Every structure is written in structure tokens, then in C-alpha cells.
Amino acid sequence: MKAVFLCGGRGKRMFPIAEDKFFLDFLGRPLLEHQIKAACEAGLSHFVIIGNPDNIEKIEQITKTIPGVKVDFALQKKSLGIADALKSAEPFLGGQLLVINPNDVFSSSAYTKILTEAKQSTASSYILGYQVQKYFPGGYLQINAQNELLHIVEKPNPGEEPSNLVNILIHCHNNSEELLRYIETVRTTRDDVYECALDNMVKAGHKIKVIPYNDFWAPIKYPWHIFRVMEYFLDNAQPYIASSARISEKANIEGKVILSDNVKVLESAVIRGPVYIGANSIIGNNALVRDYSHIGSNSVIGYSTEVKHSYIGDNCWFHSNYIGDSVVDDDCSLGAGTVLANFRLDEGKIQIKIGDSLVDTGYDKLGAIVGQGCRIGVNASLMPGVRVGPYSFVGPQLCLRQDLGANKMALLEPRYQVKDNETRLDEGKRRELLRKLENQT
């Protein structure tokens, strides 16, 4: 059986996080690598990965590091949905296949459940159904008493769901050629060709078995969904301190903590797990890192900085900051005194505008979401849920209350203004500063 990973789509709701979701690093490895290894643990070893022109090279680089797998690569030139992706990979398909969305994180039992059922039953296809307690913006499954699919309803309005079962994209098909034939016959103006093909198979008499799944599932649709995935990996990891890590006798480390190669923890720093610190990162004097925080590699959590329940990328620099419940992408710097606030004065749930709609994040504590390459000036404040686009600057002493687009500058002098960012930074200065810092520790 082949495992087909759908990596050709482009996220439209992850601003200001620009990189593909399955490239996000967790515990020092990209999510795609975690996903492939989870499939391998279930006995799968032959993969078909469908990428797009912008990511296929990086996908190939990642898979080269994974031993014992065979990988075929297909190119989806435009992001036209699942059905188009499968048609792009048609030369590599044949016989049984699993269709998988690698942006959804689930336990290995998802694979074992569907593969076990496929061996015992004679249905044409098998799909996982997850029972939700509240509305989820996805596809809902209408089934009969035998747990057989009757109809898929894509993104119904709240209150109009046909059931409480949400479609999880781990689908097993016994005959890929037949599936592709049904895909070719679909006529629709919406991005639901694949789902319509499954509906048409049911109408033609094919049985599609819906398998209940109740273990961990975390789809990454919005930036704040990164938190649940981060928590999942930290919960399932073992505490570890690399032999090359250097920890001051005056530092305090509590709970489940993972310190990668060459991490330095200086005097009076406190790390209170679950926490992951990536390779070559420095936790400075009097810093506090706590409560499910995930720090990337080559980052500096400088003097008197507190990081709480946040996902921090690689090459980030902080100094005397508060970073609460925030997502900060790679190559960002925060000036001294900058605060990423995470709690509304009225203690209400935090909403973020996606397109023309306000989306309830479900969090009453949510800080900023900062894109790659941003610089935040001294004593700046970012209000809860504010998003800063990649390669933008927020000037000193400014209180940012609304989203800032990519490649912009928000300045307080002589008045609040937004203009194009044409600054080009000298990365050699940062490397020289890091070299001096390493020589002092």
C-alpha cells in the first residue's frame, strides 16, 4: 500500500506565517518528517508526495534524511484541490493507497485503525470520522446505522451540520484507478471535486466505511493551532539534556525539559517544563522559560526575558521582554522592554480577522503572531492577537493595536504612520555579536 501525502496546497489562513505548515519544526525536526516516521511505525514504507513548484525541492531534501523509505515525487503545478493533486500523481498510483493531509497531526492509532479495518472488511474505501463537541470549519459526514457514508457536507453553516462527525483526511482506497475514474466524471464549480467523487461512488453502490476515531487530532488551519501541536509533541517527548549543553550551577531546571546540542543556560535562569530548547540557543541571566514553550535553534532568550507557552522560531533575539502565548517566526528581534501582551482587560475570548470575518480563536490568552524577519523596537507593546507581517518593523514605544502587513514600518514619530520597508540588514553584525557572546560564556 502507498501513502500519498498531499503537500501541494497553499495555506490562505496562516498569515503572517508564510512557510508551509508541514515545514514547521517541532523538537528539531520538520513536521513532515514526524508524519512520515509515524506512518513508518504503522508499517508503511512506500510514499508518494505531491508538492508544488515552490516546495518540492525542500520536500526532497527532507525525505533524503529518512532511512528505509521509498518516495516518489509528483508535481501539482497549481493548487486546485485534492482531486487535481491525485491526478497529478496518477503515474505513481495503482492498487491500494492511503490519502493523507500532512497538516493534520494525529496519533499512530489513526493509521492502525484504518489499516486494520481495510484488512477485515470488503468496502471500497475507508475514511476516519472524528466526533466534535463544537462547530469545526470542515467537512461533515452523514452515515447510516452501519457506519457507511451517505454524504459529505463541506463546511456547512454552524447549526446546519448533518452530524457531529468531521471528516479526517486519512482515507484508504482499495482501487485507485476506480477513484480516479469517478474524479474525472465530477462537474462542480467548487473546490470539492474529491468529495463529490466519493458521494458519486456511494450513489453508484460502492460502500465507504466510516471509522470512528477519538484519539488525538489537531488540524493546523490557523496560526494559533500551532499551540496544540506543540503541546502534543512536548507531552509525548522524553526529557533530555545533550551532553554538550552547558548549564550554570546557579540555573534552575524543573520538569520535562529538552535541551539540544550546545545549549547554554546562564546564571539565575529558570526553565520550567514542558519546554524544548533548540541547538545552540542561549538562555540568559534571570530569564524564565515555562509552560509549554518551544524555542528554536540559534536563538537568544536574553537577560530578564519571560517566555510563556509560546512557539519561537530559529535565530530569534530577545532582551528584557515578556512573550506570552505567542507565535514568533524565524529571524525576529525584540528590543528591550517590548511586551507581547496576551490577555484582554475584559478577559474575553480573542478574535482575529481572517478575510472579511472575525474568527473566535477559542483562547482568552493569546499574544502576538509575528512573521519572519521582523524587528520590534524598545518598549513597544503588541496587543493580544495582533499579527505582524513578515519583514516588518514596529518602532519604539509604539502600541500596536491592529494587524500590520508584510514589509511595512509602523512608527510613532512624528505620528503613527505605515510605509514600505526598504531597509536591508547586515547579517554579519549579528554573527559577530553572537561570536563575542559565545566567547564570554
N, C-alpha and C positions, 0 to 999 in steps of 0.2 A: 504494500500500500504506500502511496506517495502522499506526503504532507505538503499542501500548497499554501504558501504564505503570501497574503495579499499586501504588498508593500508599495503599490503604485499610486495610491491615493494621496491627496494633498489636504492637510487639515485646514479648515476655514475658521475654526473657533478657538484656536490656541494662542492668538495674539496676546502678548508680544513674543511668545516662544516660537521661533521660526523653524527650528530643526524638526525633522520627522520624529514623531513620538517614540518610535521603536529604536531611535538612536540615543534616547536619554540614558544616562549612565545610572546604574544602581549597584552599589557595592563594588565599584570599579570596573563594571562590565556593561556594555550597551544592552538595553532591554531585549533586542533581537537575539543576542547570544543566549540570554537567560531562556528565552522562548524555545529556541532550538534545542537546548540541553534538556528542558522539561519534556519536550517531545521524544527525545532520545531515551529518557528514563522510562517512557511508556512503550519502548520497543521500536520506535520509528527511526529510520536511518536514511531514507531517500526523500529529499526535499526539492520542491520546485518553488523558487522565489521569484515573484513578479514585481519588478521595480520600475521606476520611471527614469527618464534620461538624466535627472539631477542626482539620483541616489544610488543607481545600480553599481557604480564603481566602489562606493563605500561599503555597500552590502557585500560585494565580492571580497573585499579586504577582511571584513569581519568573519565571514564563513571560512576563510583560509586558516584561521586560528583554531578551528574546532575539529578535533580528530574524529575519525570513524564515521563521517557522514559523506553521502554523495549529494551534490547540489547541482541542479540545472537552473539556469537563469533565463527568464523571459522578460521582454521589454514592453511595457504598456506606454505608448507614446503620449497619450492624453488620459487624464483622469476622468474616465467615463463609466465608472462603477464596476461592480463585481463581475457582471456578465462579460463586459468588454475585457476585463483582466483575464478571465478564463479563456476567452477566445484568443487573446494574445499568446497564451501558453499552450495552445492546442497541440503543437508538435511534441510537447513533453508529457502530455496527459495520456490516459489509457487505463482501462480497468478501474479498480477501486482507488478512491482518493479522499483525503480529508481537506476541506477548505477552511482556512483559519485566518482570523484577523489578529495580527500580532500586536495591535494596540490595546487589546483586551488582556488583562492579567488574570489568570485562574490557576487553581491548584492542579497537580498532575492527575488528580482523580477525574477531572473532566475528560482527559484522554482515555483513561481506563474504563470509564462508564460507557462511552460511546463505542469504543472498540470491542468491549465485551458484548454489548448488545448486538453489534453488527455480526459477531460470530454465532450468536444464538438464534437470531431472527431471520426472516426472509423478506423483510421490507426492501423497497428500492433505495431508500435514503433514511438517514437518521439525523436529527438535529437536537441540540440541547435547549431546554426551556428553563429559565430562571424565574422563580416566584418573587415578585417585588411587592413591597409593602406600601410604596407611594409611586406617584407617576414618574416614569422614566421616558425620555425622548428617544424611543427606539421602535423596533418592530415588535408587535404583539401577536401571539399565537392563539388561534381558535382551534380547539381539539374536540374529539369525541370521547366517549367513555372508555375507549381502548387506547387512549393517548396517541391517536393518529391525527395528523394535521388535516384540518379542513380549510384553513385560510390564514394568510399572513396579512396583517393590517399595519402598514408603515406609518409610524409617527401619528397616531390618532390624537385628536384634541383631548386634553385632560377631562376625564369623566365619560369618554366615549370608547374606552378600551374594551375589547371583546373578552378579555380575561386578565388575570394578573401574571400571566406567563410572558416573559420577554425573550425574544429570540437571541441566543448567544451564537456568534458565528464560529462555531466548531461543527461543521456539517460533514457527514460521511455519505458518500455516494458510491454505490456498487458498480455503476456503469457510467463512466464519464462521457462516453460518446453519446449515450442517450440524453444525458443532461444538456450537452451542447446542442443537440438537435432541437430540444424544446426551447433553448435560449434563442435559436435562430428564428423561431416562429412567433416570438413575442412582438407585439406592436403597442408601444406606450410612449407618451411624451415625458414621462417622469423618469427619475433615476432609480427605477425599481425593476429592471428587466429580469434580474436573477430571481427576485421574489415572485414575479409574475410567472416565470418558468416553473417554479415549484408549485404554485397554485394550479397551473395548467396540467402538471403531472398528476396532481390529486384528482382533478376533474376527469382525466383520462383513465383513472382506475389504479394508478400507482399508489402504494402505501408508503407514507413518510412517517416514521415513528418519532414522536417527541419524547425525549428522555429527560425526566426532571433532574435538575442539578441544583444543589443547595450549598455547596462549599463556596470558598472564596471566589469572588468575581469583582473586578474593578476595571471598567472601561475608562480609557483616557479620552475624554471628549473636550474637556475644558482644562485650563492650566491648574486649577485647584484640585483636580482629580489626581495630580501627581502625589499629593499627600498620602492617599490611601495605598498607593503602590509602594511608596517609600516605607510606610509603616509595615506593610506585608513583608517586604524583604528584610527589614530590621527584625521583625518578630521571628522570622524563620532562620536567621543567621545565628552563628555561634560567636561568642566573644573571642576576640583575637587581638593580640598585640605583636606586631612584627618585631623580630629580633633587632632590626636596625632602628626601631623607634627610640627616641631619646626623651625620657620623662624626668623632669626635675623631682627631687625628693620632696620639694615643697608644694608640688601639684597634688590635686585630689581627683582620683578617678573612681566613679561609682557605677554599679550596674553593668548592663550589657554594652560594652564599648568595643569598637573595632578600629584599631589604629594600623594603617597600612605602612608600607616601607618608608623609612626615613622621616616619619612624622616627628615633630619636635613639640613638646609641651613644656612651657616655661613656668617659672616660679609663680605660685599662688593661682594658677589656672585651675578651673574646676570643669570636669567633663562628667555629666550625669546622664547615663544611658537610658534608653537605647540611643546610641549615636554611632555614626560612621564618619571617619576622617580619612580622606584620600591621601595618596602617596605624596610625600614632600611638602605637605601642608604644615603650617606653624600655628599653634595655639598660644597666644601671647600672654604676658603677665596680667593677672587679675581678670582674664577672660572667663566667661561662663557659657558653655555649650550644653544644651539639655533637651530632654523631652522629644525624642524622635527628630533629631536633626541629622542632616546628611550633607557633609561638606566634601566638595570635590578635591581634586589634586592641585598641588602648587598654589594653594590659597593661603592667605594670612588673615587669621582672626586676631586682630591686633589688640593692643592694650585696652582693658576695661570694656570690651565688647561683649554683649549678650546675644546669643543666637538661640532662639526657642522655636521648636517644631517648624523648621524651615529647610527647604531644599536649596543648596548653594552649589553653583557650578564650579568649573575649574578656573584657576587664575584670577580669583577674586581677592580684593584687598579691603579690609575694614579697620577702623581705628576709633575707639570710644563710641560705638554705635549700639542701638537697640534694633534687632531684626526679629520680629515676631510673626510666626505663621505666614512666612513669605516665600516666594519663589524668585531666586536671583540667578539669571543665566550666566554663562561664562564671561570672563574678562571684564568684570564690573568693579568699580571702586567707589567707596563711600567716604566722604570727608568726615573729619572728627565732629562728633555731636549730631550726626544725621540719625534720624529716627524713622523706622518703617512701622507706623502705628498699626495696630491690629484689632482695635476694639472701639466700637461706636459709643458715644456718650449716652445714647438712649438704649444701649445694649441690644439693639435689634439685629436681625439677620442681615448679612451684607449682600447686596445685589450688584451685579456687573452688567453693563450694557453690551450685548452681543448683537451686532446689526442694529435693527430698529427695536429690539425687545430687551427688557430688563430680565435677567436670569437670576433667580434666587440660588446662591451658592450653597445654601444649607448650613453655612458657618456663621456663628456670631463672633468668631475671632478669625479674621483673615487680613493679612498685611498686604504689602505691595507685590506686584508681579512685574519684574524688571527684566527687560530683554538684554540680549548680548551686547557687550561693548559700551555699557552706559557709565556715565560719571555723575555722581551726586555730590554737590558742594557741601561745605561745612555748615552745620546747624540747619540743614534743610529738613523738612518734615513731609513725609508722604502719607496721606490719609488712607484709612482702611479700604482695600480693594482697588486702589489706583494702579493703573498699568502704564508702564513707561516703555515705549517702542525701542527697538534695537538702535544702538549708536546715537543715543540722545543724551543731552546734558541737562541737568537740573541745577540751577545756580544756587549759591549760598543763601541761607536764611529764608529761602522761599518755602511756602507751604503749598504743596501741590494737591489740589482737591479734585482734579479731573484728569482723565487719561491724556497722555502725551504721545503723539505719533512717532514714527521712526525717523531718525536723522533730524531731530528738532532740538532747539535750545529754549528752555524756559528760564527767563531771567527776571530778577526783581528790580533791576536798575535801568533807567530811572523809574520804570513802571513795569508791571508784568507784561512780557512780550514773548512771542513764539516766532522763531525764524529758522531758516535752513542751517544745518550744522555742517560747516565746511572745514572744521579743524581736523588735522591729521597728526596723530600722536607718534612720538619716537619711542618704540618698544625697547630700544636699547637702554633707556634710562631706568625702566623697571627692572630689567635683568641685572643692571649694575647695582641697584639698591638691594635686590634680593641677594646678590653675591656678598655684599657687605653685611647684611643681616645674618646670613648663614655663618660667616666668619666670626661673628660676635657670640653665637650661641654654642 
